[in-house]
Amino acid sequence: MPESNHTQTAKRSPKPKWLKVKLPSGQTYKSLKEIVNQHQLHTICQSGNCPNMGECWNAGTATFMILGNICTRSCGFCAVATGRPLALDRDEPQRVAEAIKLMHVKHAVITSVDRDDLKDGGASIWAATVKAIRALNPETTLETLIPDFKGNTENLDKIIEVHPEVISHNLETVQRLSRIIRPQAKYERSLRVLSRIKSSGITTKSGIMLGLGESWDEIIQTMHDLYQAGVDILTIGQYLQPTKMHAEVIEYVEPSAFETLKNIGLKIGFLMVESSPLVRSSYHAEKHVL
């Protein structure tokens, strides 16, 4: 990040101490993992190698990934498998709802792989999942972390119509790097998706990663772009390379830079900013119901 003194260049170097986390453990974690496995469900916590999995699961929170665990897109940052997805599982919404009930989840986050192979991008399964969760768990609040549905407003509106408490869609990176990191997505299209969500009156959330080679000025511009799109809640975290096949970490950003960005974000006008190296989209998600 050439235009800031808040970073430490560390290409191909060991992870700094502030990125080290304990492996998930504890009886609550083990019990939740068993429920997820019994119901043949996928969680982005596991598929995305989230560093906060142990903390969140032991707090009774998990992010469920619907529409299978094979994505039709090949983003350079994501650990989820890419390929040809299996056929739709029409029973999945009910199984997710039942698992949430067994896990006593007070706030659930639902996300999905991209399903560009489907005419509606999986929007009907999204809506069915929210409805099934609400039917079995009327006290549970919901965040839906959605794909861009290729900008198709009809499909996007299917999610808006079931009115989860929060709808999030991640911009992931700055405009210059978007084509490299998200080759099948578009920076401006994501901003339009976020604007449409906000126009519905639903709390809107997005997230970006640092350490991919972006400059300080580019980060600030991206934050302004998100605010202008109507985003209420912003998450900022350190990118970590899932495998050698994925985009390299160009730098590990110092925790002090994340704190500075949090303060800048609040001054810009975001209602909440979660910003630290280990922050991920769903981190502290229960606090984002406004």
Backbone as numpy.savetxt, mean C-alpha at the origin, in Angstrom:
# Nx Ny Nz CAx CAy CAz Cx Cy Cz
20.17 11.36 -3.31 19.31 12.55 -3.31 20.20 13.77 -3.31
20.71 14.19 -4.46 21.77 15.17 -4.55 21.48 16.53 -3.94
20.23 16.92 -3.85 19.92 18.29 -3.42 19.55 18.37 -1.94
20.01 17.42 -1.17 19.71 17.45 0.27 20.90 16.93 1.05
21.06 17.42 2.25 22.09 16.91 3.14 21.54 15.85 4.08
20.30 15.41 3.81 19.63 14.52 4.74 19.79 13.05 4.38
20.63 12.72 3.40 20.72 11.35 2.94 22.12 10.81 3.02
22.19 9.48 2.95 23.47 8.81 3.02 23.52 7.84 1.85
24.40 8.08 0.88 24.50 7.18 -0.24 25.10 5.86 0.22
24.43 4.75 -0.15 24.87 3.46 0.37 24.55 2.35 -0.62
24.87 2.55 -1.87 24.55 1.58 -2.90 25.24 0.26 -2.63
24.42 -0.83 -2.61 24.91 -2.18 -2.40 25.64 -2.34 -1.07
25.40 -1.49 -0.12 26.01 -1.61 1.20 25.02 -2.28 2.14
25.47 -2.79 3.28 24.55 -3.41 4.23 23.48 -2.44 4.70
22.35 -2.98 5.08 21.29 -2.12 5.59 21.76 -1.43 6.87
21.46 -0.16 7.00 21.82 0.54 8.24 21.01 0.02 9.41
21.46 0.34 10.60 20.86 -0.23 11.81 19.40 0.15 11.98
19.01 1.32 11.45 17.62 1.75 11.65 16.63 0.96 10.79
17.14 0.09 9.91 16.25 -0.72 9.07 16.14 -2.16 9.55
16.79 -2.45 10.65 16.75 -3.82 11.17 15.54 -4.00 12.08
14.78 -5.08 11.82 13.60 -5.37 12.63 13.66 -6.82 13.13
12.95 -7.08 14.19 12.88 -8.43 14.73 11.99 -9.30 13.86
12.34 -10.56 13.76 11.49 -11.50 13.03 10.17 -11.64 13.76
9.06 -11.80 13.01 7.76 -11.93 13.66 7.71 -13.15 14.57
7.09 -12.97 15.72 6.98 -14.07 16.69 5.81 -13.77 17.62
5.59 -14.64 18.57 4.52 -14.43 19.55 3.31 -15.29 19.23
2.53 -15.59 20.25 1.38 -16.47 20.10 0.30 -15.85 19.22
0.07 -14.54 19.37 -0.95 -13.89 18.55 -0.58 -13.98 17.08
0.68 -13.71 16.77 1.16 -13.80 15.38 0.96 -15.21 14.83
1.31 -16.21 15.62 1.18 -17.60 15.17 -0.29 -17.97 14.94
-1.16 -17.50 15.82 -2.58 -17.81 15.68 -3.16 -17.16 14.43
-2.80 -15.90 14.17 -3.31 -15.22 12.99 -2.79 -15.86 11.71
-1.54 -16.27 11.72 -0.97 -16.93 10.55 -1.71 -18.23 10.26
-2.07 -18.95 11.31 -2.81 -20.20 11.14 -4.19 -19.94 10.53
-4.86 -18.89 10.98 -6.18 -18.56 10.42 -6.07 -18.20 8.94
-5.08 -17.39 8.61 -4.87 -17.00 7.21 -4.62 -18.23 6.34
-3.79 -19.14 6.83 -3.49 -20.34 6.06 -4.70 -21.26 5.93
-5.46 -21.40 7.00 -6.64 -22.27 6.97 -7.67 -21.78 5.97
-7.79 -20.48 5.83 -8.78 -19.91 4.91 -8.22 -19.68 3.50
-7.00 -20.18 3.29 -6.37 -20.10 1.96 -6.37 -18.66 1.43
-5.95 -17.75 2.30 -5.93 -16.33 1.95 -4.50 -15.87 1.71
-4.38 -14.72 1.08 -3.09 -14.11 0.85 -3.04 -12.78 1.60
-1.90 -12.47 2.16 -1.72 -11.16 2.78 -0.52 -10.48 2.13
-0.64 -9.18 1.94 0.50 -8.45 1.39 1.61 -8.40 2.42
1.26 -8.61 3.68 2.25 -8.68 4.75 3.29 -9.76 4.41
2.79 -10.92 3.96 3.68 -12.03 3.61 4.22 -11.89 2.19
3.33 -11.66 1.22 3.74 -11.60 -0.18 4.68 -10.43 -0.45
4.48 -9.33 0.28 5.31 -8.14 0.08 6.50 -8.06 1.01
6.72 -9.11 1.83 7.85 -9.12 2.77 7.87 -7.87 3.65
6.73 -7.49 4.19 6.65 -6.27 4.97 7.46 -6.37 6.25
8.30 -5.38 6.56 9.13 -5.43 7.76 8.34 -5.24 9.05
7.09 -4.80 8.94 6.28 -4.54 10.14 5.28 -5.66 10.44
5.40 -6.79 9.73 4.40 -7.83 9.85 4.21 -8.30 11.30
5.30 -8.54 12.00 5.18 -9.01 13.38 4.47 -8.01 14.27
4.83 -6.74 14.16 4.22 -5.69 14.98 2.72 -5.59 14.70
2.37 -5.54 13.42 0.96 -5.36 13.06 0.12 -6.57 13.43
0.61 -7.76 13.13 -0.17 -8.97 13.41 -0.34 -9.16 14.91
0.67 -8.86 15.69 0.54 -8.99 17.13 -0.41 -7.95 17.71
-0.65 -6.88 16.94 -1.63 -5.87 17.35 -3.02 -6.20 16.81
-3.14 -7.34 16.11 -4.43 -7.76 15.59 -4.82 -7.10 14.28
-3.84 -6.62 13.52 -4.11 -5.95 12.26 -3.38 -6.69 11.13
-4.04 -6.84 9.98 -3.40 -7.47 8.83 -3.98 -6.88 7.55
-3.18 -6.94 6.49 -3.63 -6.46 5.19 -3.85 -7.65 4.27
-5.09 -7.86 3.87 -5.42 -8.99 3.02 -5.29 -8.63 1.55
-4.74 -9.55 0.77 -4.58 -9.34 -0.66 -5.54 -10.25 -1.41
-6.47 -9.66 -2.13 -7.48 -10.43 -2.85 -7.11 -10.58 -4.33
-7.93 -11.35 -5.03 -7.76 -11.60 -6.47 -6.51 -12.42 -6.77
-6.14 -13.28 -5.82 -4.99 -14.15 -6.02 -3.69 -13.54 -5.58
-2.59 -14.23 -5.91 -1.27 -13.73 -5.52 -0.31 -13.66 -6.71
-0.89 -13.58 -7.93 -0.08 -13.40 -9.14 -0.57 -12.14 -9.84
0.35 -11.20 -10.06 0.00 -9.91 -10.62 0.27 -9.87 -12.12
-0.56 -9.14 -12.84 -0.36 -9.01 -14.29 0.67 -7.93 -14.64
1.12 -7.17 -13.65 2.10 -6.13 -13.90 3.46 -6.53 -13.34
4.48 -5.83 -13.78 5.86 -6.18 -13.40 6.58 -4.96 -12.85
6.08 -4.42 -11.77 6.69 -3.24 -11.15 8.08 -3.60 -10.61
9.00 -2.67 -10.76 10.38 -2.94 -10.40 10.67 -3.00 -8.92
9.68 -2.64 -8.09 9.90 -2.59 -6.64 9.20 -3.70 -5.87
8.26 -4.39 -6.52 7.30 -5.22 -5.79 7.70 -6.69 -5.74
7.54 -7.29 -4.55 7.92 -8.69 -4.34 6.84 -9.67 -4.78
5.64 -9.19 -5.09 4.55 -10.08 -5.50 4.87 -10.69 -6.87
4.57 -11.97 -7.03 4.88 -12.68 -8.27 4.13 -12.08 -9.46
4.80 -12.07 -10.62 4.21 -11.60 -11.86 3.98 -12.78 -12.80
2.85 -12.76 -13.50 2.59 -13.86 -14.43 1.14 -13.90 -14.85
0.68 -15.09 -15.23 -0.70 -15.28 -15.63 -1.51 -15.74 -14.42
-2.44 -14.91 -13.95 -3.21 -15.26 -12.74 -4.12 -16.48 -12.96
-4.47 -17.09 -11.86 -5.43 -18.19 -11.90 -6.84 -17.63 -12.07
-7.80 -18.52 -12.27 -9.19 -18.10 -12.43 -9.69 -17.43 -11.16
-10.68 -16.57 -11.30 -11.26 -15.88 -10.14 -11.85 -16.87 -9.15
-11.66 -16.56 -7.88 -12.23 -17.36 -6.80 -13.43 -16.58 -6.25
-14.62 -16.98 -6.63 -15.83 -16.25 -6.23 -16.14 -16.39 -4.75
-15.53 -17.36 -4.08 -15.77 -17.56 -2.64 -14.80 -16.73 -1.78
-13.83 -16.11 -2.42 -12.80 -15.37 -1.67 -13.38 -14.27 -0.78
-14.32 -13.44 -1.24 -14.85 -12.40 -0.36 -15.39 -12.93 0.96
-16.11 -14.04 0.90 -16.68 -14.60 2.12 -15.59 -15.14 3.04
-14.56 -15.76 2.47 -13.47 -16.30 3.29 -12.70 -15.18 3.97
-12.49 -14.08 3.28 -11.82 -12.93 3.89 -12.65 -12.40 5.06
-13.95 -12.29 4.84 -14.84 -11.79 5.89 -14.82 -12.70 7.11
-14.85 -14.00 6.88 -14.84 -14.96 7.99 -13.51 -14.91 8.75
-12.41 -14.76 8.03 -11.10 -14.68 8.69 -11.00 -13.43 9.56
-11.51 -12.32 9.05 -11.49 -11.07 9.82 -12.29 -11.22 11.11
-13.40 -11.93 11.03 -14.21 -12.17 12.23 -13.45 -13.03 13.24
-12.81 -14.10 12.77 -12.06 -14.98 13.65 -10.85 -14.27 14.27
-10.27 -13.34 13.52 -9.09 -12.63 13.99 -9.43 -11.43 14.88
-10.74 -11.13 14.99 -11.19 -10.00 15.80 -10.53 -8.69 15.34
-10.46 -8.52 14.04 -9.83 -7.32 13.47 -10.77 -6.13 13.60
-10.28 -5.06 14.17 -11.09 -3.84 14.31 -10.99 -2.94 13.08
-9.83 -2.98 12.44 -9.64 -2.20 11.21 -8.89 -3.07 10.22
-9.49 -3.32 9.07 -8.89 -4.19 8.06 -8.48 -3.39 6.84
-7.34 -3.75 6.28 -6.89 -3.17 5.02 -6.98 -4.26 3.95
-7.62 -3.93 2.85 -7.74 -4.86 1.73 -6.98 -4.29 0.55
-6.13 -5.10 -0.06 -5.44 -4.69 -1.28 -5.56 -5.82 -2.28
-4.94 -5.67 -3.44 -5.02 -6.73 -4.45 -3.84 -6.64 -5.39
-3.65 -7.73 -6.11 -2.76 -7.68 -7.27 -3.49 -6.91 -8.37
-2.75 -6.48 -9.38 -3.39 -5.91 -10.57 -3.94 -7.06 -11.41
-5.17 -6.91 -11.89 -5.78 -7.93 -12.74 -6.21 -7.29 -14.06
-5.20 -6.90 -14.85 -5.49 -6.29 -16.14 -6.07 -7.29 -17.13
-6.06 -8.58 -16.75 -6.64 -9.61 -17.61 -8.17 -9.62 -17.52
-8.73 -8.96 -16.52 -10.18 -8.95 -16.31 -10.79 -7.67 -16.86
-11.97 -7.77 -17.43 -12.63 -6.62 -18.03 -12.83 -5.50 -17.02
-13.21 -5.87 -15.80 -13.45 -4.84 -14.78 -12.27 -4.69 -13.82
-11.14 -5.31 -14.14 -9.96 -5.20 -13.30 -10.14 -5.81 -11.92
-11.21 -6.60 -11.76 -11.49 -7.21 -10.46 -12.37 -6.36 -9.56
-12.92 -5.27 -10.09 -13.70 -4.34 -9.28 -14.92 -5.01 -8.64
-15.54 -5.95 -9.34 -16.73 -6.63 -8.78 -16.36 -7.46 -7.56
-15.19 -8.10 -7.59 -14.72 -8.87 -6.42 -14.36 -7.92 -5.29
-13.78 -6.79 -5.63 -13.49 -5.77 -4.62 -14.77 -5.37 -3.88
-15.80 -5.02 -4.64 -17.05 -4.58 -4.02 -17.68 -5.69 -3.20
-17.65 -6.92 -3.73 -18.22 -8.06 -3.01 -17.48 -8.31 -1.70
-16.17 -8.10 -1.70 -15.37 -8.31 -0.49 -15.73 -7.31 0.59
-15.85 -6.05 0.21 -16.23 -5.02 1.19 -17.62 -5.33 1.76
-18.56 -5.72 0.92 -19.92 -6.03 1.38 -19.92 -7.23 2.31
-19.14 -8.26 1.98 -19.09 -9.47 2.83 -18.49 -9.16 4.19
-17.44 -8.34 4.20 -16.81 -7.96 5.47 -17.80 -7.17 6.32
-18.49 -6.24 5.71 -19.45 -5.42 6.46 -20.58 -6.28 7.03
-21.03 -7.27 6.27 -22.14 -8.12 6.73 -21.77 -8.93 7.96
-20.54 -9.43 8.00 -20.11 -10.27 9.12 -19.44 -9.47 10.24
-18.92 -8.30 9.89 -18.14 -7.51 10.84 -18.58 -6.05 10.81
-19.80 -5.75 11.24 -20.33 -4.40 11.11 -19.55 -3.34 11.87
-18.77 -3.74 12.87 -17.99 -2.77 13.64 -16.59 -2.54 13.07
-16.21 -3.34 12.11 -14.86 -3.23 11.54 -14.80 -2.11 10.51
-13.83 -1.22 10.67 -13.63 -0.18 9.66 -12.68 -0.70 8.58
-12.76 -0.08 7.40 -12.05 -0.63 6.25 -11.24 0.42 5.50
-10.07 0.00 5.06 -9.29 0.75 4.08 -9.10 -0.15 2.87
-9.32 0.38 1.68 -9.06 -0.36 0.46 -7.89 0.27 -0.27
-6.81 -0.48 -0.42 -5.62 -0.02 -1.12 -5.71 -0.57 -2.54
-6.15 0.27 -3.47 -6.59 -0.20 -4.78 -5.56 0.04 -5.89
-5.66 -0.75 -6.98 -4.87 -0.45 -8.18 -5.51 0.70 -8.94
-4.97 1.04 -10.11 -5.51 2.19 -10.84 -6.65 1.84 -11.79
-6.93 0.53 -11.96 -7.99 0.08 -12.88 -7.83 0.71 -14.26
-6.57 0.99 -14.64 -6.25 1.64 -15.91 -7.00 2.96 -16.10
-7.40 3.55 -14.99 -8.11 4.82 -15.05 -9.58 4.70 -15.42
-10.10 3.48 -15.49 -11.50 3.27 -15.85 -12.40 3.73 -14.70
-13.11 4.81 -14.90 -13.91 5.40 -13.83 -15.09 4.52 -13.43
-15.64 3.78 -14.38 -16.76 2.89 -14.05 -16.33 1.83 -13.05
-15.14 1.26 -13.26 -14.64 0.26 -12.33 -14.23 0.88 -11.00
-13.62 2.04 -11.05 -13.24 2.74 -9.83 -14.47 3.07 -8.99
-15.54 3.46 -9.65 -16.75 3.85 -8.94 -17.40 2.68 -8.20
-17.11 1.45 -8.63 -17.64 0.28 -7.91 -17.07 0.22 -6.50
-15.84 0.66 -6.34 -15.23 0.70 -5.00 -15.79 1.89 -4.22
-15.87 3.02 -4.88 -16.39 4.22 -4.22 -17.81 3.99 -3.70
-18.62 3.27 -4.47 -20.03 3.08 -4.12 -20.23 2.27 -2.84
-19.28 1.37 -2.51 -19.43 0.59 -1.27 -18.82 1.34 -0.09
-18.23 2.46 -0.35 -17.83 3.47 0.65 -17.02 2.92 1.83
-15.82 2.38 1.56 -14.92 2.09 2.68 -14.52 3.39 3.37
-14.11 3.30 4.62 -13.75 4.52 5.35 -12.56 5.24 4.71
-11.62 4.48 4.17 -10.45 5.06 3.51 -10.22 4.34 2.19
-9.93 5.11 1.13 -9.47 4.50 -0.13 -8.08 5.04 -0.41
-7.14 4.13 -0.59 -5.77 4.54 -0.87 -5.30 3.98 -2.21
-4.45 4.74 -2.85 -3.81 4.32 -4.10 -2.42 4.93 -4.11
-1.41 4.10 -4.21 -0.04 4.59 -4.04 0.57 5.11 -5.35
1.16 6.29 -5.26 1.88 6.87 -6.39 3.26 6.23 -6.51
3.80 5.79 -5.42 5.03 5.00 -5.28 6.32 5.80 -5.45
6.43 6.62 -6.50 7.69 7.31 -6.74 7.45 8.61 -7.50
8.52 9.33 -7.74 8.43 10.63 -8.42 8.16 10.42 -9.91
7.73 11.49 -10.58 7.32 11.37 -11.98 8.44 10.86 -12.88
9.65 11.34 -12.70 10.76 10.94 -13.56 11.03 9.44 -13.51
10.85 8.84 -12.35 11.16 7.41 -12.17 9.96 6.50 -12.38
8.81 7.09 -12.58 7.58 6.29 -12.62 7.60 5.26 -13.75
8.04 5.65 -14.93 8.06 4.71 -16.06 8.99 3.54 -15.82
10.05 3.78 -15.06 11.02 2.71 -14.78 10.50 1.78 -13.68
9.98 2.37 -12.63 9.57 1.60 -11.46 8.18 1.00 -11.63
7.30 1.71 -12.37 5.92 1.24 -12.58 5.63 1.28 -14.10
6.24 0.40 -14.87 6.16 0.51 -16.34 4.76 0.43 -16.93
3.83 -0.25 -16.26 2.47 -0.35 -16.80 1.51 0.64 -16.16
2.04 1.52 -15.32 1.22 2.54 -14.68 1.62 3.91 -15.22
0.85 4.93 -14.86 1.15 6.28 -15.30 0.97 7.25 -14.13
1.95 8.11 -13.95 1.95 9.08 -12.86 0.68 9.93 -12.87
0.37 10.54 -14.00 -0.79 11.41 -14.09 -2.09 10.64 -13.91
-2.13 9.41 -14.40 -3.34 8.61 -14.24 -3.61 8.31 -12.77
-2.56 8.01 -12.04 -2.73 7.77 -10.60 -3.25 9.01 -9.89
-2.76 10.18 -10.29 -3.25 11.42 -9.68 -4.73 11.63 -10.00
-5.15 11.27 -11.21 -6.57 11.40 -11.58 -7.43 10.45 -10.76
-6.93 9.24 -10.54 -7.65 8.27 -9.70 -7.85 8.84 -8.30
-6.80 9.39 -7.73 -6.88 9.96 -6.39 -7.84 11.15 -6.34
-7.83 11.96 -7.38 -8.74 13.11 -7.44 -10.19 12.65 -7.47
-10.47 11.58 -8.21 -11.85 11.09 -8.29 -12.31 10.53 -6.95
-11.40 9.83 -6.27 -11.73 9.32 -4.93 -12.09 10.48 -4.00
-11.24 11.51 -4.02 -11.46 12.65 -3.14 -12.78 13.35 -3.45
-13.13 13.43 -4.73 -14.37 14.11 -5.12 -15.60 13.39 -4.58
-15.43 12.13 -4.19 -16.56 11.36 -3.63 -16.76 11.66 -2.15
-15.79 12.34 -1.53 -15.90 12.66 -0.12 -15.26 11.65 0.81
-14.65 10.60 0.25 -14.02 9.56 1.05 -12.59 9.98 1.40
-12.14 9.65 2.61 -10.77 9.92 3.01 -9.81 9.25 2.03
-8.85 10.02 1.53 -7.98 9.59 0.44 -6.53 9.53 0.93
-5.84 8.48 0.49 -4.49 8.22 1.02 -3.58 7.75 -0.10
-2.30 8.10 0.00 -1.32 7.62 -0.98 0.04 7.51 -0.31
0.96 6.80 -0.99 2.28 6.61 -0.42 3.37 6.64 -1.47
4.57 7.02 -1.02 5.75 7.02 -1.89 6.91 6.36 -1.17
7.88 5.88 -1.96 9.10 5.26 -1.44 10.29 6.17 -1.74
11.27 6.15 -0.87 12.51 6.89 -1.09 13.67 5.92 -1.28
14.71 6.41 -1.93 15.91 5.60 -2.10 16.08 5.02 -3.48
15.26 5.46 -4.44 15.32 4.95 -5.80 16.11 5.86 -6.75
16.65 6.95 -6.20 17.43 7.88 -7.02 16.75 9.21 -7.25
15.68 9.45 -6.53 14.95 10.71 -6.66 15.72 11.84 -5.96
15.49 13.07 -6.40 16.11 14.22 -5.75 15.16 14.78 -4.69
15.70 15.61 -3.84 14.89 16.24 -2.79 13.78 17.09 -3.41
14.14 17.88 -4.43 13.13 18.72 -5.09 12.02 17.89 -5.72
12.38 16.74 -6.28 11.37 15.86 -6.88 10.41 15.32 -5.83
10.92 15.00 -4.66 10.06 14.52 -3.58 9.06 15.60 -3.18
9.55 16.81 -2.99 8.68 17.92 -2.59 7.62 18.18 -3.66
8.02 18.13 -4.95 7.06 18.32 -6.03 6.00 17.23 -6.02
6.42 15.99 -5.77 5.47 14.88 -5.71 4.48 15.07 -4.57
4.96 15.53 -3.44 4.08 15.80 -2.30 3.05 16.87 -2.67
3.49 17.91 -3.35 2.55 18.96 -3.79 1.55 18.40 -4.79
2.01 17.54 -5.70 1.10 16.94 -6.68 0.02 16.11 -5.99
0.41 15.36 -4.98 -0.55 14.53 -4.24 -1.54 15.40 -3.47
-1.03 16.47 -2.87 -1.93 17.35 -2.14 -2.94 18.02 -3.08
-2.46 18.44 -4.25 -3.35 19.07 -5.22 -4.38 18.07 -5.74
-4.06 16.78 -5.72 -5.00 15.75 -6.14 -6.05 15.46 -5.07
-5.85 16.03 -3.88 -6.84 15.87 -2.83 -6.51 14.82 -1.78
-5.27 14.35 -1.77 -4.88 13.32 -0.81 -4.88 13.88 0.61
-5.52 13.14 1.53 -5.58 13.55 2.93 -4.41 13.02 3.74
-4.02 11.76 3.47 -3.01 11.07 4.28 -1.88 10.60 3.39
-0.65 10.89 3.80 0.53 10.52 3.01 1.43 9.61 3.83
1.92 8.54 3.20 2.92 7.68 3.84 4.21 7.74 3.03
5.34 7.81 3.74 6.65 7.88 3.10 7.57 6.87 3.80
8.16 5.96 3.02 9.03 4.95 3.60 10.26 4.70 2.73
11.18 3.93 3.25 12.40 3.57 2.53 12.14 2.37 1.63
12.53 2.47 0.36 12.46 1.32 -0.54 13.51 0.30 -0.14
13.10 -0.98 -0.11 14.01 -2.08 0.14 13.91 -3.06 -1.02
15.03 -3.45 -1.57 15.05 -4.33 -2.73 14.63 -5.75 -2.34
13.51 -6.26 -2.90 13.04 -7.60 -2.52 13.98 -8.72 -2.96
14.47 -8.65 -4.21 15.39 -9.66 -4.75 16.38 -8.97 -5.68
17.38 -9.69 -6.13 18.37 -9.14 -7.04 17.77 -8.79 -8.39
16.58 -9.32 -8.69 15.92 -9.05 -9.95 15.17 -7.72 -9.95
15.03 -7.12 -8.79 14.28 -5.87 -8.66 15.20 -4.65 -8.68
14.59 -3.47 -8.75 15.36 -2.22 -8.78 16.29 -2.14 -7.57
17.48 -1.63 -7.80 18.46 -1.51 -6.72 18.11 -0.34 -5.81
18.52 -0.47 -4.56 18.47 0.67 -3.64 19.63 1.60 -4.00
19.32 2.81 -4.37 20.36 3.78 -4.71 20.92 4.43 -3.45
20.05 4.63 -2.45 20.52 5.21 -1.19 19.58 4.84 -0.06
20.16 4.78 1.13 19.38 4.63 2.35 19.24 6.02 2.97
18.02 6.43 3.13 17.74 7.80 3.57 17.72 7.86 5.09
18.42 8.83 5.62 18.53 8.99 7.07 17.17 9.26 7.71
16.92 8.72 8.91 15.66 8.98 9.61 15.35 10.47 9.77
16.37 11.31 9.92 16.13 12.74 10.08 15.48 13.35 8.85
15.78 12.80 7.66 15.15 13.30 6.43 13.66 12.97 6.41
13.32 11.79 6.90 11.91 11.42 6.96 11.15 12.33 7.92
11.79 12.68 9.01 11.15 13.58 9.97 10.95 14.96 9.35
11.95 15.42 8.60 11.84 16.70 7.91 10.69 16.67 6.91
10.58 15.59 6.16 9.51 15.47 5.17 8.14 15.41 5.83
8.07 14.80 6.99 6.80 14.78 7.72 6.36 16.21 8.05
7.29 17.00 8.55 6.97 18.39 8.90 6.59 19.21 7.67
7.30 18.97 6.57 6.98 19.66 5.32 5.58 19.27 4.85
5.27 17.99 4.93 3.96 17.51 4.50 2.82 18.12 5.29
3.01 18.24 6.58 1.97 18.85 7.41 1.81 20.33 7.09
2.92 20.99 6.77 2.84 22.40 6.38 2.15 22.56 5.03
2.37 21.60 4.12 1.70 21.64 2.82 0.19 21.55 3.01
-0.22 20.75 4.02 -1.65 20.67 4.29 -2.22 19.28 4.46
-1.39 18.22 4.35 -1.89 16.87 4.58 -2.40 16.76 6.02
-3.49 16.03 6.19 -4.06 15.88 7.53 -3.20 14.98 8.41
-2.56 13.98 7.78 -1.66 13.09 8.50 -0.52 12.71 7.57
0.69 12.58 8.14 1.85 12.12 7.39 2.58 11.07 8.24
2.68 9.86 7.72 3.49 8.80 8.35 4.79 8.75 7.57
5.91 9.07 8.20 7.17 9.16 7.48 8.32 8.67 8.34
8.84 7.51 8.00 10.03 6.96 8.63 10.51 5.80 7.75
11.75 5.35 7.93 12.28 4.32 7.03 11.42 3.06 6.91
10.82 2.61 8.00 10.08 1.35 7.96 8.58 1.53 7.70
8.15 2.74 7.43 6.73 2.97 7.14 6.36 2.29 5.82
5.24 1.60 5.82 4.64 1.03 4.63 3.20 1.50 4.55
2.54 1.26 3.43 1.21 1.81 3.19 0.24 1.57 4.33
0.29 0.38 4.90 -0.71 -0.01 5.89 -0.23 0.19 7.32
0.94 0.76 7.51 1.46 0.95 8.85 0.61 1.95 9.62
0.15 1.55 10.82 -0.72 2.38 11.65 -2.01 2.76 10.92
-2.47 1.88 10.02 -3.64 2.20 9.20 -4.88 2.47 10.04
-4.95 1.86 11.22 -6.12 2.07 12.08 -6.25 3.51 12.53
-5.15 4.26 12.50 -5.18 5.66 12.89 -5.64 6.59 11.77
-5.83 6.05 10.58 -6.11 6.87 9.41 -7.59 7.01 9.09
-8.43 6.47 9.96 -9.87 6.66 9.80 -10.21 8.00 10.43
-10.51 8.98 9.60 -10.70 10.35 10.10 -12.18 10.64 10.37
